[in-house]
């Protein structure tokens, strides 16, 4: 007799000896956009600059990374912000509009805006202990802070939020149970709240499995609620109601390889995200529409187009040509629709217009 996948995954990933708590960190086991290339960080820094402008260049600009791993993304953003300040980037040249706010998010009225690097407040949210050697510029917390003005990031976080799994039977949806060795059995009917979620978001097919995303909806809504003004961005594998996978997507990863999902703490456990359901949950909190688009389009809209550098550059600046060629190769990986480029970007503005990126997939509502 086992337990539901939600309870088993919670212990396996986040318990005292769990995969994300006691292990070497996600980068040792699977490759995300964050780990693939600094190009991803550069694109996100441009998004940070757009959010900063939409907020009127506040005196403190928060960037909060939920599910921060070992702080790799925030470390990259901090380094890129320093380089941008050294080059005299847009934040250095901008002039702040009049701002009557009196808290520490205000730049005051009409003065020259300090460089973005001087206003950034970087916060990593992770259950693991703070890594040795992490820059003191990065705050480390085990939960999302309140009062965020700026950008909240959740890069491949929601797919690791534990959930229960159900199977469609002649008697309706029933809970899938699992033991520590990964052996499954069929349990009793799903609870009423999960049944309601399934009726709204996951069409039943006889014999099919469903991954009940209600816990992800709650997690995302809670994260959005922590944003006072700014943008919440989730980047993850996912699917829409019109194309839910018949057998689900629950799987494991260990040392760079896909493995069977076994909830014993030895591997990552992940399932794709019902991004439309999550989007509706966040939108209900923010009171504004959400936007969905693919990573391929989002990165191109943020300047990562993957174009090959002109061959003439190889003659005039050989080293620059090699760097540009490497960057183009990295963009190719990040925008490959069969891989990382197939990620969904879910953008939820709070108190600001959504930063323009690219034509979006329409934000669907729940089925009646």
KEKE-3310 file (N, C-alpha, C; in steps of 0.2 Angstrom, whole numbers, plus 5000, padded with zeros to 4 digits):
npx = (5004:5003:5006:4998:5005:5008:5011:5022:5031:5033:5041:5051:5058:5059:5060:5070:5082:5080:5080:5082:5086:5097:5106:5117:5112:5102:5108:5118:5110:5101:5098:5094:5087:5093:5105:5110:5116:5124:5117:5103:5102:5105:5095:5085:5089:5087:5073:5071:5075:5065:5054:5058:5057:5043:5039:5043:5056:5060:5067:5071:5073:5066:5072:5066:5070:5062:5064:5078:5089:5105:5108:5112:5106:5103:5116:5122:5114:5117:5131:5130:5122:5132:5141:5133:5131:5144:5146:5138:5123:5106:5099:5107:5107:5093:5080:5071:5054:5042:5039:5028:5028:5033:5040:5054:5055:5054:5062:5062:5059:5061:5075:5091:5092:5099:5111:5105:5111:5114:5102:5096:5089:5092:5085:5085:5075:5074:5074:5085:5101:5110:5122:5139:5150:5142:5138:5137:5128:5116:5102:5096:5082:5069:5057:5044:5046:5036:5029:5035:5042:5045:5052:5047:5053:5051:5058:5057:5051:5038:5035:5041:5033:5024:5012:4996:4992:4980:4969:4958:4944:4930:4923:4925:4937:4951:4963:4980:4992:5008:5023:5038:5047:5043:5033:5016:4999:4981:4970:4957:4943:4946:4948:4935:4939:4949:4943:4934:4944:4949:4937:4936:4948:4955:4951:4943:4949:4945:4955:4965:4978:4980:4988:4986:4984:4981:4988:4999:4992:4988:5001:5007:4997:4999:5013:5011:5003:5012:5018:5018:5019:5023:5030:5026:5034:5033:5043:5042:5040:5025:5007:4991:4973:4967:4976:4980:4991:4989:4994:5000:5014:5023:5040:5057:5074:5091:5108:5109:5101:5086:5075:5065:5051:5055:5050:5061:5071:5082:5082:5077:5060:5047:5034:5025:5017:5001:4998:4988:4978:4986:4989:4976:4973:4983:4980:4967:4971:4979:4971:4972:4974:4983:4998:5003:5016:5028:5045:5054:5049:5048:5062:5067:5060:5067:5079:5087:5091:5098:5105:5117:5134:5141:5152:5162:5166:5175:5187:5189:5188:5193:5192:5180:5171:5171:5166:5153:5148:5148:5138:5127:5125:5122:5109:5102:5101:5093:5081:5076:5062:5059:5065:5072:5067:5053:5047:5035:5031:5024:5017:5013:5007:5007:4999:5005:5007:5008:5024:5029:5032:5030:5018:5006:5000:4982:4974:4966:4950:4943:4934:4916)
npy = (4994:5011:5029:5044:5052:5066:5067:5058:5063:5076:5072:5065:5075:5087:5084:5081:5074:5076:5076:5090:5096:5090:5086:5089:5099:5106:5108:5098:5087:5089:5099:5116:5131:5141:5135:5133:5144:5160:5169:5167:5173:5186:5190:5190:5200:5211:5211:5214:5227:5232:5230:5238:5251:5252:5253:5265:5267:5263:5267:5255:5240:5225:5208:5192:5176:5161:5145:5143:5135:5134:5147:5152:5159:5172:5176:5177:5187:5198:5200:5203:5215:5223:5225:5231:5243:5248:5250:5261:5259:5259:5262:5270:5282:5286:5297:5300:5300:5311:5306:5302:5294:5288:5278:5266:5262:5273:5284:5297:5314:5318:5317:5311:5294:5282:5270:5254:5243:5248:5248:5236:5223:5207:5192:5175:5161:5146:5129:5123:5124:5140:5142:5140:5153:5160:5176:5190:5199:5193:5189:5176:5165:5154:5155:5164:5182:5195:5210:5213:5223:5224:5211:5194:5178:5162:5149:5134:5130:5127:5114:5106:5107:5097:5085:5076:5061:5054:5041:5038:5029:5017:5020:5033:5046:5040:5039:5038:5028:5026:5017:5018:5012:5015:5008:5007:5008:5007:5018:5025:5035:5052:5067:5079:5092:5090:5083:5093:5101:5093:5091:5104:5106:5095:5085:5069:5053:5036:5025:5034:5045:5058:5073:5081:5098:5107:5110:5117:5128:5135:5137:5146:5156:5161:5165:5176:5184:5190:5200:5217:5227:5225:5212:5195:5180:5164:5151:5136:5119:5113:5112:5113:5114:5109:5100:5089:5077:5060:5049:5057:5065:5063:5060:5055:5062:5060:5063:5069:5061:5054:5045:5031:5037:5037:5039:5040:5050:5049:5055:5068:5073:5076:5085:5090:5107:5112:5125:5134:5133:5137:5150:5156:5155:5164:5176:5179:5183:5194:5202:5206:5202:5187:5182:5171:5164:5156:5151:5152:5163:5173:5175:5179:5191:5198:5201:5190:5183:5173:5175:5172:5179:5192:5187:5195:5200:5191:5194:5208:5207:5195:5188:5193:5188:5175:5175:5180:5170:5159:5164:5164:5150:5146:5152:5146:5133:5137:5141:5131:5123:5109:5107:5117:5128:5126:5128:5136:5153:5162:5176:5187:5202:5214:5228:5235:5238:5223:5219:5222:5209:5198:5192:5183:5167:5165:5168:5156:5153:5143:5128:5128)
npz = (5000:4995:4995:4990:4975:4978:4991:4992:4983:4989:5001:4995:4987:4995:5008:5024:5019:5006:4987:4982:4993:5000:4990:4976:4969:4956:4943:4942:4937:4927:4913:4911:4904:4911:4915:4902:4895:4897:4888:4891:4903:4899:4891:4900:4908:4900:4900:4914:4913:4906:4914:4924:4918:4916:4929:4932:4936:4950:4967:4973:4965:4964:4961:4961:4963:4962:4967:4965:4964:4965:4965:4952:4942:4947:4950:4938:4932:4941:4938:4924:4925:4932:4921:4912:4918:4918:4905:4903:4902:4898:4910:4917:4909:4909:4914:4928:4930:4938:4955:4967:4978:4994:5000:5000:4987:4979:4967:4970:4964:4947:4946:4940:4936:4947:4942:4936:4943:4955:4961:4961:4970:4974:4977:4982:4982:4990:4996:5000:5009:5010:4997:4999:4996:4988:4981:4992:4988:4985:4992:5003:5005:5012:5008:4998:4998:5004:4997:4985:4972:4956:4948:4948:4947:4940:4936:4929:4940:4944:4939:4948:4959:4970:4965:4965:4956:4945:4938:4925:4927:4925:4935:4937:4941:4949:4963:4960:4968:4976:4980:4990:4981:4969:4964:4958:4962:4961:4970:4980:4976:4969:4979:4983:4979:4970:4961:4956:4950:4940:4932:4927:4920:4915:4902:4903:4898:4895:4904:4904:4911:4923:4929:4943:4944:4954:4965:4960:4954:4966:4972:4962:4962:4975:4974:4965:4973:4981:4974:4974:4964:4947:4938:4936:4931:4924:4918:4909:4905:4898:4895:4887:4889:4878:4874:4883:4889:4886:4894:4904:4911:4921:4927:4930:4933:4933:4935:4923:4914:4909:4920:4927:4937:4954:4970:4980:4984:4976:4964:4953:4952:4941:4932:4918:4916:4919:4910:4907:4917:4928:4924:4924:4938:4943:4937:4943:4955:4953:4946:4933:4915:4910:4900:4888:4879:4868:4873:4862:4854:4864:4868:4856:4855:4865:4860:4858:4844:4838:4826:4813:4815:4804:4791:4788:4800:4805:4800:4803:4817:4824:4837:4842:4833:4835:4848:4845:4837:4846:4854:4846:4843:4856:4857:4848:4854:4865:4859:4852:4846:4849:4860:4873:4868:4867:4879:4889:4892:4905:4908:4921:4924:4937:4942:4932:4914:4903:4898:4882:4871:4861:4848:4857:4863:4864:4880:4887:4895:4908:4904:4902)
capx = (5000:5007:5003:4998:5011:5009:5015:5028:5036:5035:5046:5057:5061:5060:5061:5077:5087:5077:5084:5083:5089:5103:5110:5122:5109:5099:5113:5121:5106:5097:5100:5088:5089:5098:5112:5113:5120:5122:5112:5097:5102:5106:5088:5081:5091:5083:5066:5071:5075:5058:5049:5060:5054:5036:5038:5046:5063:5060:5073:5073:5070:5067:5072:5066:5070:5059:5067:5084:5094:5111:5109:5116:5103:5104:5123:5123:5111:5121:5137:5128:5120:5138:5144:5129:5133:5151:5145:5133:5117:5100:5097:5111:5105:5086:5078:5065:5048:5040:5036:5026:5028:5037:5044:5061:5054:5054:5068:5062:5056:5064:5082:5094:5091:5105:5112:5101:5115:5114:5095:5094:5089:5092:5083:5084:5070:5076:5074:5092:5105:5113:5128:5146:5153:5137:5139:5133:5123:5110:5098:5094:5077:5066:5050:5044:5045:5030:5030:5039:5041:5050:5051:5047:5055:5050:5061:5056:5049:5031:5035:5043:5028:5021:5004:4993:4990:4974:4968:4951:4941:4923:4919:4927:4944:4954:4970:4986:4996:5015:5027:5045:5051:5040:5027:5010:4993:4975:4967:4950:4941:4950:4944:4931:4942:4953:4938:4932:4949:4949:4931:4937:4955:4958:4946:4944:4949:4945:4962:4970:4981:4980:4992:4981:4988:4978:4993:5003:4988:4989:5008:5008:4993:5003:5018:5009:5000:5018:5020:5014:5019:5028:5029:5028:5036:5035:5045:5042:5037:5018:5002:4985:4968:4965:4981:4983:4994:4985:4997:5003:5021:5028:5046:5063:5080:5097:5114:5108:5097:5079:5074:5058:5050:5055:5051:5066:5076:5088:5081:5072:5053:5044:5028:5023:5013:4994:4999:4982:4975:4990:4988:4969:4974:4987:4976:4962:4974:4982:4965:4973:4975:4990:5000:5007:5020:5034:5051:5057:5046:5050:5069:5069:5058:5071:5085:5091:5088:5102:5108:5125:5137:5143:5158:5167:5168:5180:5193:5191:5188:5192:5189:5173:5167:5171:5161:5146:5146:5146:5132:5122:5124:5118:5103:5099:5099:5088:5075:5074:5056:5059:5069:5071:5062:5046:5045:5030:5032:5018:5018:5007:5008:5003:4999:5008:5005:5013:5030:5028:5037:5028:5011:5005:4994:4977:4974:4960:4947:4941:4928:4910)
capy = (5000:5017:5035:5048:5055:5072:5066:5054:5068:5081:5069:5064:5081:5092:5081:5082:5071:5076:5078:5097:5099:5087:5085:5094:5105:5104:5108:5091:5082:5091:5106:5121:5137:5145:5132:5132:5149:5167:5172:5167:5179:5193:5191:5192:5207:5216:5211:5217:5234:5235:5231:5244:5257:5252:5255:5272:5267:5264:5267:5248:5235:5218:5202:5187:5169:5156:5139:5147:5131:5136:5155:5153:5164:5178:5177:5179:5194:5203:5201:5207:5222:5227:5226:5236:5250:5250:5253:5267:5257:5263:5264:5276:5288:5288:5302:5297:5304:5313:5300:5305:5289:5290:5272:5266:5261:5279:5287:5304:5317:5322:5317:5306:5288:5278:5264:5248:5239:5251:5248:5229:5219:5200:5187:5168:5157:5139:5125:5120:5129:5145:5139:5143:5157:5164:5183:5193:5204:5189:5187:5169:5164:5148:5157:5171:5188:5199:5217:5214:5228:5222:5205:5188:5173:5155:5146:5127:5128:5124:5107:5102:5107:5091:5085:5070:5058:5051:5037:5038:5022:5016:5023:5040:5047:5037:5042:5033:5027:5024:5015:5021:5009:5017:5003:5010:5004:5012:5019:5027:5041:5058:5071:5083:5098:5088:5081:5099:5104:5089:5093:5110:5107:5089:5080:5062:5048:5030:5023:5039:5047:5065:5076:5086:5104:5111:5113:5122:5134:5138:5140:5152:5162:5163:5169:5182:5188:5193:5205:5223:5230:5222:5206:5188:5176:5157:5148:5129:5114:5113:5110:5117:5109:5106:5095:5086:5071:5054:5046:5061:5067:5062:5056:5057:5064:5059:5063:5071:5056:5052:5038:5031:5041:5033:5044:5038:5055:5049:5058:5073:5071:5082:5084:5096:5111:5114:5132:5138:5133:5141:5157:5158:5156:5170:5182:5180:5186:5200:5206:5208:5196:5185:5181:5165:5163:5151:5154:5154:5170:5178:5177:5184:5198:5201:5202:5184:5181:5168:5176:5171:5185:5193:5184:5201:5201:5187:5198:5214:5206:5187:5186:5195:5184:5168:5176:5180:5163:5155:5166:5162:5143:5145:5154:5140:5128:5140:5142:5125:5121:5103:5107:5122:5133:5124:5131:5141:5159:5164:5183:5190:5209:5217:5235:5238:5234:5218:5222:5220:5204:5195:5189:5178:5163:5168:5166:5153:5152:5137:5126:5129)
capz = (5000:4995:4997:4984:4972:4980:4998:4991:4980:4994:5005:4991:4985:5000:5015:5026:5014:4999:4982:4982:5000:5002:4984:4973:4965:4949:4937:4941:4935:4921:4910:4910:4901:4916:4915:4896:4892:4899:4884:4894:4908:4896:4889:4906:4911:4896:4903:4920:4911:4903:4920:4928:4915:4917:4936:4933:4939:4957:4970:4974:4960:4967:4957:4966:4959:4966:4965:4963:4963:4969:4964:4946:4937:4950:4950:4931:4932:4945:4934:4918:4927:4933:4915:4909:4921:4916:4898:4903:4899:4898:4917:4919:4906:4910:4919:4932:4930:4945:4959:4974:4983:4999:5002:4997:4980:4975:4966:4971:4958:4942:4946:4936:4939:4948:4938:4938:4947:4962:4964:4961:4976:4972:4982:4980:4986:4989:5002:5001:5012:5006:4995:5001:4991:4984:4982:4997:4985:4984:4999:5002:5009:5010:5006:4994:5002:5002:4995:4979:4967:4951:4944:4951:4942:4942:4930:4930:4947:4945:4937:4954:4964:4970:4964:4964:4949:4945:4932:4923:4927:4924:4941:4938:4943:4956:4965:4959:4974:4974:4986:4989:4976:4963:4961:4958:4963:4961:4976:4980:4972:4971:4984:4979:4976:4965:4956:4953:4946:4934:4928:4923:4917:4912:4900:4905:4893:4898:4905:4904:4918:4924:4934:4946:4945:4959:4970:4956:4954:4973:4972:4958:4965:4981:4972:4962:4978:4985:4970:4975:4957:4943:4934:4938:4925:4925:4912:4911:4901:4899:4890:4887:4890:4872:4872:4888:4887:4888:4899:4909:4909:4927:4925:4934:4930:4938:4932:4916:4911:4911:4923:4930:4943:4960:4975:4986:4985:4972:4957:4952:4950:4937:4928:4915:4920:4915:4911:4907:4924:4932:4922:4927:4945:4945:4935:4948:4961:4950:4943:4926:4911:4909:4893:4886:4873:4868:4874:4856:4853:4870:4868:4850:4856:4870:4857:4857:4838:4835:4819:4812:4814:4797:4790:4788:4807:4806:4798:4807:4825:4825:4844:4843:4828:4839:4853:4842:4834:4851:4857:4841:4845:4862:4856:4844:4859:4869:4855:4848:4848:4851:4867:4878:4865:4868:4885:4889:4896:4907:4911:4924:4926:4943:4942:4926:4907:4901:4894:4875:4869:4855:4848:4862:4863:4868:4887:4888:4901:4910:4900:4906)
cpx = (5004:5003:5002:5004:5013:5013:5021:5033:5038:5041:5052:5061:5063:5060:5069:5083:5084:5082:5086:5086:5096:5108:5114:5119:5107:5104:5117:5117:5102:5099:5094:5091:5094:5105:5115:5117:5119:5118:5105:5096:5102:5099:5084:5083:5087:5076:5066:5071:5068:5053:5051:5057:5047:5034:5040:5052:5063:5067:5076:5069:5071:5067:5072:5065:5068:5061:5073:5089:5100:5113:5112:5113:5104:5112:5125:5120:5115:5128:5135:5126:5126:5141:5140:5130:5139:5151:5141:5127:5111:5098:5101:5109:5098:5085:5072:5060:5046:5037:5034:5026:5034:5041:5050:5061:5054:5061:5068:5059:5061:5072:5085:5094:5098:5106:5108:5105:5115:5107:5092:5094:5087:5090:5082:5080:5072:5076:5081:5096:5108:5120:5134:5148:5148:5138:5134:5127:5116:5108:5096:5088:5073:5059:5050:5043:5039:5033:5035:5037:5047:5048:5052:5048:5053:5052:5061:5056:5043:5031:5038:5038:5024:5014:5002:4992:4984:4973:4960:4949:4933:4919:4922:4934:4946:4961:4975:4990:5003:5019:5034:5049:5048:5035:5020:5004:4987:4971:4960:4949:4945:4945:4940:4934:4946:4948:4935:4937:4949:4943:4932:4943:4957:4952:4947:4944:4949:4953:4967:4972:4980:4984:4988:4985:4985:4983:4998:4999:4989:4996:5009:5004:4996:5009:5016:5006:5006:5020:5016:5013:5024:5026:5031:5029:5037:5037:5045:5039:5029:5014:4996:4979:4966:4970:4984:4986:4990:4988:5001:5011:5026:5034:5051:5069:5085:5103:5114:5104:5090:5078:5067:5058:5050:5055:5055:5071:5082:5088:5076:5065:5049:5038:5027:5018:5007:4994:4993:4978:4979:4989:4981:4970:4978:4983:4970:4965:4976:4976:4967:4975:4982:4991:5004:5010:5026:5040:5055:5055:5049:5057:5071:5066:5063:5078:5090:5089:5092:5105:5115:5128:5140:5150:5164:5170:5174:5187:5194:5191:5187:5189:5182:5169:5166:5166:5154:5144:5144:5139:5126:5120:5120:5111:5099:5097:5093:5081:5073:5067:5055:5062:5067:5066:5055:5043:5039:5033:5026:5020:5012:5009:5004:5004:5003:5006:5010:5018:5029:5034:5036:5021:5011:4999:4989:4976:4967:4957:4945:4934:4922:4908)
cpy = (5006:5023:5038:5051:5062:5071:5063:5059:5073:5078:5068:5070:5086:5090:5083:5079:5071:5078:5085:5100:5096:5085:5090:5099:5102:5103:5101:5086:5083:5098:5110:5127:5141:5142:5132:5137:5156:5171:5173:5173:5186:5195:5193:5199:5212:5216:5215:5225:5237:5235:5237:5251:5257:5254:5262:5272:5268:5264:5260:5244:5228:5213:5196:5180:5164:5149:5140:5142:5132:5144:5156:5159:5171:5181:5180:5186:5199:5205:5205:5214:5226:5229:5232:5243:5252:5253:5259:5265:5261:5266:5270:5282:5290:5293:5300:5302:5306:5307:5303:5300:5291:5284:5272:5263:5267:5282:5295:5307:5320:5321:5312:5300:5285:5272:5258:5244:5241:5250:5241:5226:5211:5196:5180:5165:5150:5136:5123:5126:5134:5142:5143:5147:5161:5172:5186:5198:5200:5187:5180:5167:5157:5149:5163:5176:5192:5206:5218:5219:5227:5215:5198:5183:5166:5151:5138:5126:5125:5117:5103:5103:5101:5091:5077:5068:5054:5047:5037:5031:5022:5020:5030:5040:5044:5039:5036:5033:5025:5022:5018:5018:5011:5013:5006:5005:5010:5012:5021:5033:5047:5062:5076:5089:5096:5086:5087:5102:5100:5090:5099:5110:5101:5084:5073:5058:5041:5027:5028:5042:5055:5067:5082:5092:5109:5114:5118:5128:5138:5141:5146:5158:5165:5168:5176:5187:5192:5199:5211:5226:5227:5217:5200:5184:5169:5155:5140:5125:5114:5111:5113:5112:5106:5100:5091:5079:5065:5050:5050:5062:5066:5058:5058:5059:5063:5059:5065:5066:5055:5045:5038:5035:5037:5038:5042:5044:5054:5052:5064:5070:5077:5080:5090:5100:5112:5122:5136:5138:5137:5148:5160:5160:5163:5176:5184:5184:5193:5205:5209:5201:5194:5184:5175:5165:5158:5154:5156:5162:5175:5180:5181:5191:5202:5202:5196:5181:5175:5168:5175:5178:5186:5190:5189:5202:5197:5190:5204:5213:5198:5185:5187:5191:5177:5169:5176:5174:5159:5157:5164:5154:5142:5147:5149:5135:5131:5141:5136:5122:5114:5102:5113:5128:5132:5126:5136:5147:5161:5171:5186:5197:5211:5224:5239:5234:5228:5220:5218:5215:5202:5193:5183:5173:5166:5164:5163:5153:5145:5135:5127:5122)
cpz = (5000:4997:4990:4982:4976:4987:4997:4988:4985:4999:5001:4988:4990:5007:5017:5022:5007:4994:4981:4988:5001:4996:4982:4970:4958:4943:4936:4938:4929:4919:4908:4906:4905:4915:4907:4893:4896:4895:4887:4899:4905:4893:4895:4909:4906:4898:4909:4918:4909:4909:4924:4925:4916:4924:4937:4937:4946:4961:4972:4969:4962:4961:4961:4962:4963:4963:4962:4962:4968:4967:4957:4942:4940:4950:4943:4930:4935:4941:4928:4920:4929:4926:4911:4912:4919:4909:4898:4900:4900:4905:4919:4915:4907:4915:4922:4931:4938:4949:4966:4979:4988:5002:4999:4990:4976:4973:4968:4965:4954:4942:4941:4940:4941:4944:4941:4943:4954:4965:4964:4968:4974:4978:4979:4984:4985:4996:5004:5005:5008:5003:4997:4995:4987:4986:4987:4994:4984:4991:4998:5007:5007:5009:5002:4999:5000:5000:4989:4974:4962:4948:4948:4946:4944:4936:4932:4937:4948:4943:4943:4960:4964:4969:4964:4957:4950:4938:4931:4923:4925:4929:4942:4940:4949:4957:4963:4965:4972:4981:4985:4984:4969:4960:4963:4959:4962:4967:4976:4976:4974:4976:4980:4976:4970:4959:4952:4948:4939:4929:4924:4918:4913:4909:4901:4898:4896:4898:4905:4911:4917:4930:4937:4948:4950:4963:4966:4955:4961:4974:4968:4960:4971:4979:4969:4967:4982:4981:4971:4968:4953:4939:4937:4932:4927:4918:4914:4905:4903:4894:4891:4887:4884:4870:4878:4886:4890:4894:4905:4907:4915:4925:4930:4930:4935:4933:4924:4911:4913:4914:4925:4936:4949:4966:4982:4987:4981:4966:4958:4950:4947:4933:4925:4918:4915:4915:4910:4913:4928:4931:4925:4934:4947:4943:4939:4953:4959:4948:4936:4922:4911:4901:4893:4880:4874:4870:4868:4854:4858:4869:4862:4851:4861:4867:4856:4850:4835:4828:4819:4811:4807:4797:4790:4795:4809:4804:4802:4815:4825:4832:4845:4838:4832:4844:4851:4840:4840:4854:4852:4842:4851:4861:4852:4849:4863:4865:4851:4850:4850:4858:4871:4875:4865:4874:4884:4894:4898:4911:4914:4927:4932:4943:4937:4919:4906:4897:4887:4873:4862:4854:4853:4860:4867:4875:4887:4894:4902:4905:4905:4909)
residu = (UNK:UNK:UNK:UNK:UNK:UNK:UNK:UNK:UNK:UNK:UNK:UNK:UNK:UNK:UNK:UNK:UNK:UNK:UNK:UNK:UNK:UNK:UNK:UNK:UNK:UNK:UNK:UNK:UNK:UNK:UNK:UNK:UNK:UNK:UNK:UNK:UNK:UNK:UNK:UNK:UNK:UNK:UNK:UNK:UNK:UNK:UNK:UNK:UNK:UNK:UNK:UNK:UNK:UNK:UNK:UNK:UNK:UNK:UNK:UNK:UNK:UNK:UNK:UNK:UNK:UNK:UNK:UNK:UNK:UNK:UNK:UNK:UNK:UNK:UNK:UNK:UNK:UNK:UNK:UNK:UNK:UNK:UNK:UNK:UNK:UNK:UNK:UNK:UNK:UNK:UNK:UNK:UNK:UNK:UNK:UNK:UNK:UNK:UNK:UNK:UNK:UNK:UNK:UNK:UNK:UNK:UNK:UNK:UNK:UNK:UNK:UNK:UNK:UNK:UNK:UNK:UNK:UNK:UNK:UNK:UNK:UNK:UNK:UNK:UNK:UNK:UNK:UNK:UNK:UNK:UNK:UNK:UNK:UNK:UNK:UNK:UNK:UNK:UNK:UNK:UNK:UNK:UNK:UNK:UNK:UNK:UNK:UNK:UNK:UNK:UNK:UNK:UNK:UNK:UNK:UNK:UNK:UNK:UNK:UNK:UNK:UNK:UNK:UNK:UNK:UNK:UNK:UNK:UNK:UNK:UNK:UNK:UNK:UNK:UNK:UNK:UNK:UNK:UNK:UNK:UNK:UNK:UNK:UNK:UNK:UNK:UNK:UNK:UNK:UNK:UNK:UNK:UNK:UNK:UNK:UNK:UNK:UNK:UNK:UNK:UNK:UNK:UNK:UNK:UNK:UNK:UNK:UNK:UNK:UNK:UNK:UNK:UNK:UNK:UNK:UNK:UNK:UNK:UNK:UNK:UNK:UNK:UNK:UNK:UNK:UNK:UNK:UNK:UNK:UNK:UNK:UNK:UNK:UNK:UNK:UNK:UNK:UNK:UNK:UNK:UNK:UNK:UNK:UNK:UNK:UNK:UNK:UNK:UNK:UNK:UNK:UNK:UNK:UNK:UNK:UNK:UNK:UNK:UNK:UNK:UNK:UNK:UNK:UNK:UNK:UNK:UNK:UNK:UNK:UNK:UNK:UNK:UNK:UNK:UNK:UNK:UNK:UNK:UNK:UNK:UNK:UNK:UNK:UNK:UNK:UNK:UNK:UNK:UNK:UNK:UNK:UNK:UNK:UNK:UNK:UNK:UNK:UNK:UNK:UNK:UNK:UNK:UNK:UNK:UNK:UNK:UNK:UNK:UNK:UNK:UNK:UNK:UNK:UNK:UNK:UNK:UNK:UNK:UNK:UNK:UNK:UNK:UNK:UNK:UNK:UNK:UNK:UNK:UNK:UNK:UNK:UNK:UNK:UNK:UNK:UNK:UNK:UNK:UNK:UNK:UNK:UNK:UNK:UNK:UNK:UNK:UNK:UNK:UNK:UNK:UNK:UNK:UNK:UNK:UNK:UNK:UNK:UNK:UNK:UNK:UNK:UNK:UNK:UNK:UNK:UNK:UNK:UNK)
# end
